[in-house]
């Protein structure tokens, strides 16, 4: 199930990598960040099926997540 949601958001996630290129140095760091947020998102919003997953909502939540950390000056990768 996780793979299916990741594949649906793949193009968007690659665009995010290009826009926020200064946040992460390697593709492994980006993959880690994407997967951690995807897991958080699925748990937080109790996504259990394809019907529950809204790509638009995921995109918005991810952008808000990134913007929050950028404003706070916090690093995303620990």
C-alpha positions in Angstrom: 0.0 0.0 0.0 2.8 2.4 0.9 4.4 1.8 -2.5 1.2 2.6 -4.3 0.8 6.0 -2.6 4.4 6.8 -3.2 4.1 6.0 -6.9 1.0 8.3 -7.1 3.0 11.2 -5.6 6.3 10.5 -7.4 6.2 13.3 -10.0 5.2 15.8 -7.3 8.0 14.6 -5.0 10.6 15.0 -7.7 9.4 18.6 -8.3 9.8 19.3 -4.6 13.4 18.0 -4.8 14.1 20.5 -7.5 12.5 23.4 -5.7 14.1 22.8 -2.4 17.5 21.6 -3.7 19.4 23.2 -0.9 17.7 21.2 1.9 19.1 17.8 1.1 22.4 16.7 -0.5 21.7 13.2 -1.7 18.8 11.3 -3.2 18.9 8.9 -0.2 18.2 11.9 2.1 15.3 12.9 -0.1 13.9 9.4 -0.2 14.1 9.2 3.6 12.3 12.5 4.0 9.6 11.6 1.5 8.9 8.3 3.1 8.9 9.6 6.6 6.4 12.3 5.7 4.2 9.8 3.7 4.1 7.5 6.7 3.2 10.4 9.0 0.5 11.5 6.6 -1.0 8.1 6.3 -1.1 7.6 10.0 -2.2 11.2 10.9 -5.1 11.2 8.5 -6.0 7.5 9.0 -5.6 6.7 5.3 -6.6 3.0 4.8 -7.5 2.8 1.1 -7.2 4.5 -2.3 -10.5 6.3 -1.7 -9.1 8.0 1.4 -5.9 9.3 -0.3 -6.2 12.7 -1.9 -3.2 13.6 -3.9 -4.1 17.3 -3.7 -4.4 17.2 0.1 -1.1 15.3 0.3 0.7 17.9 -1.8 -0.7 20.8 0.3 0.2 19.1 3.6 3.7 18.4 2.3 4.3 22.0 1.2 3.0 23.3 4.5 5.4 20.9 6.3 8.4 22.1 4.3 7.4 25.7 4.7 7.0 25.4 8.5 10.6 24.1 8.8 12.0 26.6 6.5 10.5 29.5 8.4 11.8 28.1 11.7 15.3 27.6 10.3 15.2 23.9 11.3 17.0 21.3 9.3 14.8 18.6 7.8 17.3 15.8 7.9 18.5 14.6 11.3 
